[in-house]
Amino acid sequence: MRLSLTLGQSQHLEYRLQQLLKQELRQELRLVLEQLLEILQRLVQKWEISLEEVRGLNDTMTRLPYEDRQGVAHELVRRSSAANAQALESILRFAARQDRELSGVHNFALAIEDKLELRQAHRQEHAITIGLRMILKRPEFMGGKSGEPKNLADLLESVPQMDETMQRYDWILGGGWAVEILTGEHLRDHHDLDAVLLTGRPLYLDCDVVHTQDYFGVLSCASRFIRSSCIQESEWEFEGKYYTVGMLCPEFLFLSKILRSPRPQDWEDVELLVRRFAHDWDLELIGKLIPRNNCGFTQTRTLMKILGTRNAQAIIDGLQQFR
């Protein structure tokens, strides 16, 4: 006797199998999470973790798909304190540095970092954004005079750039003021101040606008990448007081102005940045940034060849084709 399934029965059976597989997978993820929470509890109580545990965790994380690893990291951060989750992340990073075969725990440490950053961002993003806007919207920041030096000093003192607890920048300076401080050259008066918020997704903010365009309409970069690769510090003096200012680095500023057809004032900044930094461009960073462009730029090889000459005038002449 031959048995056969109708199409409807076959689909129902397939659906049930999928549900059972998901249940088993969820059970595996619950076990992984319980294992991690036990490790965290022992870390808090005894300040110890064995290498065998790390290797076992590495085997587990290596098997897990990316989405599930992110899900476990999310639950771990949600169910534990930020300090404990950060401690586990640091331990896993330390272990991975000692043994390159521990790629699973290294990737999981990155996932924990992402989730911690998002949680911190949700708490800080509104406060920092509101604080910056409150300063920028004061009367002396309006009427076309918001870019005066005294207002930049006021902003730096009113809303500190550095989060001392996390030891990272919450916001950095962009725009014409960043170009001036980096190059030491004053080309023109600045009509506003440009702040780049590094909370959650990067935001560009000027006198009365908060949005994701401008720089990030040209270059799509996560806050973590900007913090790790695209910030440059420089001293700025105003009325006898010195400020350490965190800014978008010259390479980022340059590309944000040249990858799409530059406006006249953008071209002035391009020339200034090239004459000041062409001889020591970080070409490796530029090579990482160009593919992140959002404006359809496709002449990467041509641009890299021009910049590779490291000759300021030759670069400026070569860049004419992008105007």
JOWOHU-V894503 format. One record per run of one state. SS is the DSSP state (helix for helix, strand for strand, loop for the rest). FROM is the first residue (numbers start at 1). TO is the last residue. If there is no record, write none. Layout:
ss=SS from=FROM to=TO
ss=SS from=FROM to=TO
//
This chain:
ss=loop from=1 to=6
ss=helix from=7 to=46
ss=loop from=47 to=50
ss=helix from=51 to=63
ss=loop from=64 to=65
ss=helix from=66 to=79
ss=loop from=80 to=81
ss=helix from=82 to=98
ss=loop from=99 to=102
ss=helix from=103 to=136
ss=loop from=137 to=138
ss=helix from=139 to=141
ss=loop from=142 to=148
ss=helix from=149 to=158
ss=loop from=159 to=161
ss=strand from=162 to=163
ss=loop from=164 to=167
ss=strand from=168 to=169
ss=loop from=170 to=170
ss=strand from=171 to=174
ss=helix from=175 to=183
ss=loop from=184 to=193
ss=strand from=194 to=197
ss=loop from=198 to=202
ss=strand from=203 to=206
ss=loop from=207 to=208
ss=strand from=209 to=211
ss=loop from=212 to=214
ss=helix from=215 to=218
ss=strand from=219 to=219
ss=loop from=220 to=222
ss=helix from=223 to=229
ss=loop from=230 to=230
ss=strand from=231 to=238
ss=loop from=239 to=240
ss=strand from=241 to=248
ss=loop from=249 to=249
ss=helix from=250 to=258
ss=loop from=259 to=263
ss=helix from=264 to=280
ss=loop from=281 to=282
ss=helix from=283 to=290
ss=loop from=291 to=292
ss=strand from=293 to=293
ss=loop from=294 to=299
ss=helix from=300 to=308
ss=loop from=309 to=311
ss=helix from=312 to=322
ss=loop from=323 to=323
//
